[in-house]
Amino acid sequence: MSDMTWFTLASTVAAVLAIAIGVLLPAFAMGKAISSALEALARQPEAERAIMRTLFIGLAMIESLAIYVLVIVLIVLFRNPLLEYLLQ
């Protein structure tokens, strides 16, 4: 197999691993955040507005990590700068 084939294979495997890890960890973090928010709501129902506002801001920040991973993986798969170097 040529160097190009190995490079494409390695890029694809790296992208698959990155998206798997990059989605799995934020999913666990979201579950933990929601669990903690529900626990806090059970303890202090009068603080619902503050807890929910903080929860949604935190969830948006956690979700942004998964979006960043997706963008990086798409760059590696479809616009890999090292691939252009290898073609020369």
Secondary structure as GFF3:
##gff-version 3
##sequence-region A 1 88
A	DSSP	alpha_helix	3	43	.	.	.	ID=ss1
A	DSSP	three_ten_helix	45	47	.	.	.	ID=ss2
A	DSSP	alpha_helix	48	78	.	.	.	ID=ss3
A	DSSP	alpha_helix	81	87	.	.	.	ID=ss4
###
